[in-house]
Amino acid sequence: MRRTELDPEGTLSPVLAGPLLRHAAPEFVCFWLVTRQKQGFRVHIAMGDETLVDRPVSDTEITRLRVGAHAWLNLLAITPDSPLPHNARLEYDLGLLDTEVAETLWIRNWAPHLCPDGQGQPGFTLKSRLDRILHGSCRRPHHPAADGLVRVDKELQQARQLEEVPSLLLMTGDQIYADDVAGPMLHAIQCVIHRLGLYQEHLEGASLSHSRELGSVANAYYHRDALLPKSEFNEDLTERFFGGVRKPVFTTANAGNHLISFAEVMAMYLLVWSPVPWQLVTDAEPVNRPDELERYRREQRAIDDFRNTLPRAARALANVPVYMIFDDHDVTDDWNLSALWETTAYEHPFSRRIIGNALLGYLLCQGWGNRPEGFEDLIEQCQTLFPETNNQDELDRVCQNELIDRLFHFGQWHYSLPTSPRLVVLDTRTHRWRSERRRSHPSGLMDWESLTDFQQEVMGEDAVVVVSPAPMFGVKLIELIQRVFTFFGKPLLVDAENWMAHRGAASVLLNIFRHPRTPRHFVILSGDVHYSFAYDIRLRHKSRGPRIWQITSSGIKNEFPNNLLEWLDRLNRWLFAPWSPLNWFTKRRRMWISPRLPEGRDAGERLWNHAGIGDLRLDETGAPTAIRQLNAEGDGTIFRQREPD
């Protein structure tokens, strides 16, 4: 590889991250990757000895955004001359066209860790139906648990028969934790920004005026809430936006390292998806206080473990189609929880910019690859903010503000795929049904209009798989605790976001299940809660009603406090047993809900608390034949169906 100013030794890969295999269908295959310079590509796709595609990628198939002096984000939308076949192993390769040395560098040259064992290229399979889905949420790099994406890689490596190959990987929220960043990760982010020259920006409403100052101010680590100037309004903002530092249980407690600039968000994505940018990171301990130094070193050990397994996580993302949707931590904790939260956060220029930068990062690194045709107008505006010929080292302030404002009003983050069964992915963050009772009460996760659109999307289908980042049917006791805290005006303290928290949204949702044309098989995949469970759900007194399954897998690299979860699980079984009169005070009293029991638990427990990945098998009708939770470190559990009490 050539020596450059960024890489004088010639050892750094020309590709900083990726490729990630994103939307994949016979007529269209999408790859996401970040390169160090403007790059031409050649694509090769083969089925065994038969070459299906072998040509340069045309300019119409490449969209480039220059996000730094040495960082180009690329989305390749490859359209084969003939549709790719279903149910066959396809190998692919991306060649980098190096005009200076008249050669093509293939993946085995610049990212050999992405190739399956014993093979020279990554690959994938286009399944004719969704028969095996891997799914999960909540990948927090500095959590001490192992990384569930490594388990995805293991499953891909071991898949020999067609039925063992996953149809796709669904990442159902909190792919990054923009609001909960370890000190060593924040240091790595600053190193990557500096070495790649990621574009900086002007800031408003803070005690600093430019993002260049973020790495050097006194409150750079663990105290970013102190960057707000002192005022009565900003005290409210600190309470709601950075209030995670005072939350007891159900959500983040480390908001003091909240990502702020777009450069920080972009660097975070590179570091959680690729081992390559870590070569740019120096060893340092940029804190002095003894308690903070102890915390930094503890987090460093967890980050080192995360970094060591990152090549296998990256290989997983390159060898199976990956689809994503945001949840709050991809942007900020409790994002749009209530009307009062929205007013407080969006009216202040500093928090508005923080949210906007995270949403821009989600667009470019996650949302865009789900269905590129839905983002053409937004990406055109991004090309204005990130021009190829940018000779400045910072973003245009007016253009950035205009783009962020447009992102706040964008209404098409949700999407569906014409798979068999149909996959419908919900946006439960930006179409909130605000409380009519109090502005501080939690909003419904979707408003009436978006729920109506959802109903029209699924009506008439025989079966659907729906992604709802928060479970539609959760643990009743935890929802009761959240309801009590909401009654006393403290919903932020317990992350009081669930489908039943808002009367209108809950009523419309439950009516969808009771509609005579609702799908006969209704599988709901969720995450968010940092533990896993599965429910079988039926309508009471309606034998011909739909069969519903709530399947929750969380987290990929996160876990709930174990002792607390044990007690919540036990109390929930006591208080909401089938014979308990408390069930009649819930909004789901017209439904029969039977929790599945995880193997390996011997006291009737329903909740599984291990980082890993969900594994769902579906039959030809779209009904689950097996529901598993695969532990990140091996083994796992099967959720067994139980008979009604």
N, C-alpha and C positions, 0 to 999 in steps of 0.2 A: 504494500500500500504506500501511496505517495506521502512524503513529508510535507507538512504545511505549517503555517504560523501557529495554528491551534494544536497541531500534533507533530512537533519537531522530530520525534523518534519514529514516526510512521507506524505506530502500533494501535492507534485508535481507529475503530471501525468507521467507515464513511456513513454508516447508518446508526443513528443514535438510539432509535427505538423502533421496534416492529421488524417485519410486518405483522400487524394484527389482521387476522382474517375476519372480515365483518360480514356485511350482507352477501349471501351466496345463494344463487339460483341458477338453473340451466342457462338462462339468457344473460346473466349478469353476475360478476364476481367483484367484490370490493376489498381493497387492501389499504390499510392505514400505516404510514411510517413517517419517521422524521429523519432527514438527512442533514449532513453538515454543509452541503452546498447544493446549488441548483443542479438537478440530476435528471438525466434521461434514463429510460428503463427499457428492458426487453423482457417479455413474458413468455414462459414455456409451461404448458399444461399437457400432461400425458396420462394415458390409461394403459398401464403396462408398457408394452413396446410400441403402442400406437400414439403418435403425437397428435394432439387435438388443437393446440395453439402454439405457434412459435413465430413471433414477430416483435418488432419494436412496439412499445405502447405509444399510441398516437397522442398528439397534443390535446385532442378533444376528450381523451380518456384520463388526462392528468389535471388535477387542480392543485396548484402550489400556493402556499402562503409563507412568506418569509417572516418568521417570528423573532429573528435575531440575526446578528452579524454572521453567525455560523450555525444557523438552525432554520431548516426549511420543512414545513409540514406538508405532506403529500397525501392526497387521496386518489388512488388509482381505481377507476371504474371500468373494468375490462368487459367488453362485449364480444364474445366469441362469434366467429362466422357461422357456426352451427351450434345449437343448444348442447350443453354438456350433458352427459348421461346421468341418470339416477342410479343409486345403489351400486356404485362401483368406486373403488379406491382411485382417486385422482391425485397425482403428484404435481406440484407446481414449483416453479423457480422464478425469481426476479433477478435479472441481470442489470448491473449498473454499467452504463455506457461511459467509458473513460476515453474521451477523444484524444487526450494528450499521449496516451500510450497504446492507443488502438487495440484495446482489449475489453472484454466483458467480464466483470466480476460477479460471480453467482453467489447465492446464499451460503454455500459451503465455504466460500472464501472470506466473507465478512460477518457471518453469524452462524458458524457451524453448530452452536448450541441449540438452534431451532430445528435441526434435522432429527427425526426419530432415530433411535438406536439402529445402527447397521444400514441406514439409508442416507442418500446424498441430497435429498430434497424433502421439504415438508409436504404434507398432503391433507386431503379432506375427502369426505363422502357426502354427496347430495342425496339425502334419504327421500324416498317417495312419500313417506308419512312420518309424523312425529311418534316414533316408537320408544325412543329413549332420550330423555331430557336431563341434563345436568344443570343445576340452578343453585344460586346462593347470593348472599348479600353481606355487607359489612366487613370489608377487608382493611383492617387497621394495622399498619406496618409495625408499630412498636408494641402491640399486644404480645405477651410471651407465648401464646399458642402458636402452633405450626400453621403454615399457609395452606389453605384448602385448594388453591390452584395447583399446588404440587400433587395433590391427590387426583386432580383432573388429568394432569400429565401422566400419572401412573395408569389411570383407566384407559387413556388413549394408547399408551404403549402396550397394554395387555389385550386390547381389542383385536381378536383374530377373525371372528365370524361377523358377518354383516349385522346381525341382531345385537352384537355387543358394541357397535360403533355408535356414539352419541349423535343424535340428529343435530343438536346445537347446544351451546352453553348460554344460559340466561343469567346475566348479572343484574340482580333485581334491586339495587340501590346501595349507596354508600361505597362506591368503588374506590373513592379516596375519602379522606377525612380532612377537608380543608380547614375545619375549625378545631382540630385536635391533632396537633403536629408535635412530634417529639423534638427535643432540643437538637440531637444529632441530625435528624432529618432536616430541620430548618437550616442548620449549618451546611449540609449537603446542597440544599436548594440555593443558598447564596453562592456556593462554589460554582454550581452549574450556570447560574445567571451570569457570573463574572466571566467564566471561561468561554461560554457560547455567545456572550454579548446579547442575551435576550433583552428585548426592548423594554426600557423603563418608562415611567409616566409621571406626570404632575398629579399631586394629591390635594384635596381640599377638605377642610373641616377637621384636620388633625393638627397636632403640634409640630409636624414636619410637613414640608411642602413638596417633597419629591421622593419617589420610591428608592432612589439611590441611597437615601439615608437609613433605610430600614435595617441594614446589616450593621450599622455602626452606632446607633443611638443607644442611650443607657438602658432603655427598656426593650431592646431588640429580642430578648429571650425571656419567655414566661410572664411577661408583663405588658403585652401589647394593648390591653385595655387602657393602660395609662397614657397611651399616645393621644387619647382624646383630651382636648382642653377642658378645663374645669368650667362647668356651667350647669344650671338646673336642668336644662334639656338633656345635656350629655349624661347626667346621672341616670335619667330614665333610659337612655340608650345603652349605657353600660349594664344596667340591670337586665334588659331584654336581649341585647345582642351579644354581650360578653358574659351573660349571666350563668353560663355553664360552669364557671368556677365555683358556684355555690350550690350546684345540684347534687342531691344526695345519692340517687340510685339509678334511675332509669335512663340516663343519658350521659353525655360527655361531662368531664370535670376538668378539662385542660384547655380552655379557650384562650389562655394567655399567649399561645403561639399561633393564633389565627392567621392564615394566609391573607395577604392584603392586595398585592399587585398582580397584574396578569402574568408577569414574568415568574413570580413565585408559583402561581397555579400551574403554568406550563412546565416549569422545572419539576414540580411534584409529580405530574403525570409521567414524565420521562423516567423518574427515579423509581416509581412503583411498577412500571411495566417493562423495564429493560435493565440488564446489568451494565450496559456500556457506559452510561453517564457517571456511574460510580467511579470510573477511572479518573474523573476530573476532580474528585473530592479529596481534600487534604485532611490529615489528622489534626484535631484541635479540640480544646475545651474552652469555649468562649464565655464561660460564666465563672464567678469568683466566690459567691456566697456558699458556705459549706453545704447547706441543705440543697441548693440548686446544683452544686457540683455532684453530690451524691445521686440526685435524681438523673442528671445528665449521664452519668456513668452507667446507671441501671438501664436507662433507655438505650444507651450505646450497645449494650450486650444484646438487647432484643433486635435492634436495627442490624447488627452484624449477622445475627441468625437469619433475618429476613433477606439480607443481601446475598448470603451464601446459597440460598435456594432459589434466588430470582431467575437464574437461567432456565430452570425447569418450569417455573410459572410462565415465563415468556414463551417457552416452547408450547405450552398448552394453548396459549392465545393465538399461536400461529397455525395450529393444526385442527381447529374445529371452528365452524361459524359461530361468532360471538355477537350477542345482542344485549343492549344495555338500556337502563332507565335510571334517572336520578332519584335519590331520596334526599333528606335534608342535609346530611353531612357532606355530600358532594358540593354543597353551596355554603350552608351554615346551619348550626343546630336550631331546631324549631322553626325552620324556614316557613314563613306564612302561617304560623300556628293560629293566630287570631287577627282580627281586624286591628286591634290595638298594636300588636307586634308589627303589622305591615305599616301602619301610620308612623310609628316610631322609627323603623329602620329605613324606609324609603324616603322620608323627608329630610334625612341628614345626609349631606354629600359624601361623608366618609364611609358610612355603612352602605350607602347606595352603590358606591364604587366597588366596595368589597364584594357585595352580592353580584354586581354586574360582571366583574372580572371572573368570578367562579362560574357564572352561567356561560360566559364566553368560552372558558376552558371546557365546560361540559359540551357545548356545541361542537367545538373543533375536535375534541378527543373522544367523545362518546356519541352524542346524538346524531351527528352527521353521518356516521357509518351505518346507522340502522336502516335508513332509507334516504340515500343522497338526493333523490329527485325532489324531496320535500323541503330542501333547504337552499335551493338555488338562489333565491333573492337575498337571503341572509349572507350566503357565502360571497355573493357579488359585492355586498357592502363590506365584508371582511377584507376583500382584496383591495379595497380603498384604504382601509386602516393598515394593512400589511402589504404594501406594494413591493414588487420584486426589486425595484431600483431604489429602495429606501437608503439614503445616505446619512440619515440621522440615527441616533441611538435611543430615540424615545418615540412614543406614540403621539400622534396628533390629538390634542385634548378635545377639540370640537368633534372630530370624527369619532373618537372613542365614546364620548358622551351620547352622541346620536345613535351609535350602534347599541349601546347598553340600553338606552330608552326603548329601542325597537325590540330588543330581547325581552324586556319586561312585558311587552304587549304581544309577544308571539304566542299563538294559541295551538300549535301543532306539534308539541313534543311527544304526544301519544302516537301510537302507530299500530298497525296490524299486518300480519303476513298471511297470504292465501295458502297456508299449509293445510295438511290433513292430519288432525283437526286444525281449524283456524286458530292462530295465535293472536291474542289481543292484549296489548301492553298499555296500561293506564298511566296517565299523568295525574298523580294525586297531590301535586304541589302548587300548581299555578292556576287551577280552576276552582278555588276554594269557595264553599258556601258559607259566607260570613254569618255569625250568630246574630239573630234578630233580638236576642234577649240582652246580652251585654257584649260590648266590644272586646272585653278581655277574655270571654269564653272561647273555647276552641272552635275553629271553623270546621264545617264539614269537609271531608277530603275531596269531594267533587261537588260542583253546584248542579242545579236542576238541569240546566241545558246540557252539560257534559255527560250527566247520567242518562239523559234522554238519547244523546248520540251513541253512548255505549250500548244502550238497549237496542237501538236500531242496527248496530253493528253485529250483534249476536243473534237477533231474532231470526228464526227459520233455520239456523244451523243445527245439525244433529248433535254436534259436540264442539266445545271450545276449550282452549286453555287460556286462562286470563292471568296476567301478571298484575297484582296489586301490591306495591312495595310494603304497605302495612297490611297485616292480615285482616280480611273482612270479618272473620270469626276468630276472636282472640281468647285469651284467658279471662274468664269473667271476673275473678277476684282482682286482677290487676286493673281491669277496666273500671271496677268499682272504686278502687283506691284513687284512680285518676279522676273519677267523677266527684269524689269527696273533696279532693284538693281544688278542683275547679269551682265547686260550690263556695269554698272559702277564698276564692280569688287568686289561687296560686297554681294555675295549670302548668306554668313553666317549670315548676319544681319537680314534676313527675312525668314530663314529656307526654302530656295528656292528648295524644293524637291517636284516635281509633275510629273506626267507622260508626260505632254506636254512640260517640260523644255528641253528635249533632242530630237532633230529632228529625229534621227534614231529610237530610242525606240518608240516614238509616232507614227511614220509611220508604223512600224511593228505591233504595237498593233492595230491600226485602221484597218490595212489590215486583221488581224485575224477576226474581226467582219464582214468584207466584203466577207470572204471566203464562197463559196457556201455550204460547209459542216460544217460550224460553228453551234453550238447548236441553236435550235429554240428559247429556253428560256435561257437567260444568266443573272443570278442574281449576282451582285458584292456587297460584303459586305466589308466595310472599316471603319477606325477610324481616329486617328492621329490628327485631326484638332481642337478638343475641342468644336465642335458644331455638330448638326445633321441635315441631309437633305435627300431628296429622289428625284431622277429624273427618268422619263420615257424617253427612248432613242430609236430612230428609224433611219434607214438609209434613207436619202432623195432620192427620185426617185427610190425606190426599195421596193415596197409594200410587197414582199414576203421575205424581209430580216428578220433577227432575232429581237426578242423583248428583249430589254436590260433594266435592272433596276440598277441604282447606288443607293445604300442604305448605308448611313454613320451614325454611332452611336458613339458619342464621347462627353464627356468622362464619364467613369464609376464614377470617382471621380475627375473631373476637369471641368472647364468651361472657355470660351473665355471672355475677358473683354467685358462686356455687351454693354456699350455705343459705343465702337468702332465697335462691330459687327453690331449694329443697323445701323450705318452709312455705313459700307461696304455693308450690305444687300441692303440698299436703293440705293446707288450709282450703285451697280451691276445691279439692275433692270432698272435704267435709262440708263446706258451706253450700256447694252447688251440686251435690249428688242428685241423681235423677228424681229422688223423692222429696228433695228440699223445696219448701214453699218459696224460697228466695228466687227460684227460676222464674216465677210468675211476675216478678218485678223487672225482668229484663226485656229488652225489645225483641229478643229472639224466642219468646215463649211459644210461638206458633211453629217452631222448628225443633226437631229431634236431632240432637248433636251427640254423637258417640265418639269420644276420643279413642284413637288407636294406641295400643300399648307398645312401647319400645322394648324389643328383646334386650335382655341383659339387666333389666330393672326388675326387682322381685317384690316390691311393696305397692304395686298398683300405680307407679309413677307414670305420668303422661308426657313430661317434658324431658328433652334430651339436651345436654349442655356440653357439647364438644365442638370445637372449630372443625370445619370440614365443608362438604358439598352435598347437596341433595341429589338423589338419583331416582328418577321417576320412569317407570315402564308403563306404556299404554298399549292396549290391544287395538284391533281394527276398528272398534266402535268408539275409541277415545276414552275408554274406562281404564283406570289404573289396574295393573296386574301386580305391581310391586312398588312399595314406597320405602325408600331407604335413606338413611343419613350416613354418608361415608366420612369417617373421621380423617382429619388431615394426616395423622400419624399412623394410619392403618386401622383395619377393622371398621367398626361402625355398628349400626343397628338396622333392623327391619321393623317398621311400624305394622304390627299385626292388628287385623280387624277383630273387634270384640262383639259379642252378642249383646243386644239391648238388655238392660237390667229390668 
